[in-house]
Amino acid sequence: MDRREVLAGAAMLSGALLGGEALAQAGRRSTRNFRRIATEEAFATPEFVEACRDIVKAGWNSKDLDFWRGLLFRQNDPRLADLLDLDQQRLATMDRLGIDMQLLSLTSPGVQFFEPMTAATLATTANDHLAEAIRRHPTRYAGLAAFAPQDPKGAVKEMERAINGLKLNGFILNSHTNGEYMDDPKFRPILEAAAALGPIYIHPRPLPDTIDGPYRDMGLWTAMWGFQVETSLHALRILFSGAFDDFPDLKIVLGHMGEGIPYWLYRLDYMYPKMERMFTRKLKKKPSEYVKSNFIITTSGMNDHAALKYCVEVLGPRNVMWAIDYPYQEAEEATTFMNTAPVSNEDKALIFSGNAERVFKIAQS
Amino acid sequence: MDRREVLAGAAMLSGALLGGEALAQAGRRSTRNFRRIATEEAFATPEFVEACRDIVKAGWNSKDLDFWRGLLFRQNDPRLADLLDLDQQRLATMDRLGIDMQLLSLTSPGVQFFEPMTAATLATTANDHLAEAIRRHPTRYAGLAAFAPQDPKGAVKEMERAINGLKLNGFILNSHTNGEYMDDPKFRPILEAAAALGPIYIHPRPLPDTIDGPYRDMGLWTAMWGFQVETSLHALRILFSGAFDDFPDLKIVLGHMGEGIPYWLYRLDYMYPKMERMFTRKLKKKPSEYVKSNFIITTSGMNDHAALKYCVEVLGPRNVMWAIDYPYQEAEEATTFMNTAPVSNEDKALIFSGNAERVFKIAQS
């Protein structure tokens, strides 16, 4: 039993002495002290929704939109209204739950599955739309910029505009682009720009068609399983390509408790020296060291205390950030999950907002 | 703090009162009391090695053997001698480390990548070879039978012979067979037989060629990453096919701390009701309930206390078994890992041998 457990035990004991109602009040008081910044929160622009509908209406076969089809066309799907809203219901939900700020990003599937020109235009309009919402509600929103990797030079220009011009806080990427990953040499300018400008949040996307056969035919291709298979592969390709040796300041944010990677730190470190011959470059550090220095994970979609405790133990409390995945997952469940998390108050403050302030350069309140 | 923690605390306190040296002695005494059964331990027959060499010599392109090629042809690779030995060095290592028993299985890549007739013959000779070794050393070995799923009817006959005739303890399967998984209706007789006869240990194998592109070109296709991607996919396909509703007694053993699946219990349960429409059958229980009732995991290749603690917490101590992966991983490291594991002595006894005795019907010593 370490010191934190002793303190927690003492708190429980004093709670018992206070009686149930007083304890509940004390709980509300103590949790109200945390600034809460949710870090994987989706929005959509009208232009983006229209462009998605055009694809579906034209009968194009889009696996990315298969997942989204119902939401786009069902009458009055509340999630579509929630995605488009940045001034009403979203803020009311945040007020009700004590959420100070959302770090917004253009909803998946993002712009990468569009034609390159459309993708670039949609990214630009989404970033402008986002910057305006932040201007209207500067203490309630921060944001990640979309960009179209299909044209790496154009992407870098938009990344620079988003940070230096629009004052956004980093970037959102929906995993692969036409089956290609960010370790590809053609995307090197994008990683270089991100190392200088701000972190890239790699959000899941369905696996490329070329490798999704046995996920697709069993219903395992989306958030059940395939999303993490795709996103962890992407993150590890970047790691083992040596990108973090070239760009030590490059930060990659991974949702869903790190897309499974924290579970494998021992094995990655154990196997890498035996497998080194399979890689074109030799890494300077152990794989787990990059996971701890260049990846930061969020709790999005994983309201699971056991996994949270595990991650805080193996990655340290500075590498975990809180997220909801609004409006796709329930804001109240995610907030209660973190309010009641079995970690010290010091760690809770880091996970609720301290790490997000540092990583995304969000002004302290 | 539950009862076990209190007892552990009391043990530590009495250790402190005894002083350092007495404590170390007490530690040695207490660890000597565990029966140790290692559950993922490889052997090879001369026939199997010869058949692998034939494939390589004939110039056939075998991804499975790429991984093995050095071991087959390097002069005096000690691992090849260790795989073939069942009477000398293996027993000496076990004696030195206090390992009472190895549960043996034919080494990966197993028989599934051979032509069907060759596969069946190699499985039969391996099972006979294994049964003879157990007859020579009945207190030191138990064993898992190989079988050739290419011919499901023939496989079932060999499975019955292995359990009823040779008195083996279960089955070893090296994941996919020609890109097909055990949920395929043609393999149904094999799952039905296993439900009646004994558990199937699904050992990793490289991903099918059809879906390994971005693993292959980055050195991520073997034990670094691809092995668990392949094996967890296989296990989840069986689960979501509804096989455990048809065969509630079917047990699947997974190495490497459950191939990552224990990390995802919350998300599998959260997402399944939303994704149900993607599946042809509706499951009777929550996904995590099958993980706890029909999967059993081993620690093979994952000598990691944080992951062990996590698995004991989320799966319960009856669902975790100790393994080394001899001779591919170090027996001493795996033994020390479990000797010093941060779990109660009661749980340690289950993980070291109690669960293996129950699951594989190994007589208690």
Interface residues (C-beta under 8 A of the other chain):
Chain A: M1 E5 G9 G179 Y181 D183 P208 T210 I211 D212 G213 P214 Y215 M218 G219 L220 T222 A223 M224 W225 Q228 V229 L233 L236 R237 F240 S241 H256 M257 G260 Y263 W264 L265 Y266 R267 L268 Y270 M271 Y272 K274 M275 M278 F279 G301 M302 N303 D304 A306 A307 K309 Y310 E313 V314 Q329
Chain B: M1 E5 G9 G179 Y181 D183 P208 T210 I211 D212 G213 P214 Y215 M218 G219 L220 T222 A223 M224 W225 Q228 V229 L233 L236 R237 F240 S241 H256 M257 G260 Y263 W264 L265 Y266 R267 L268 Y270 M271 Y272 K274 M275 M278 F279 G301 M302 N303 D304 A306 A307 K309 Y310 E313 V314 Q329
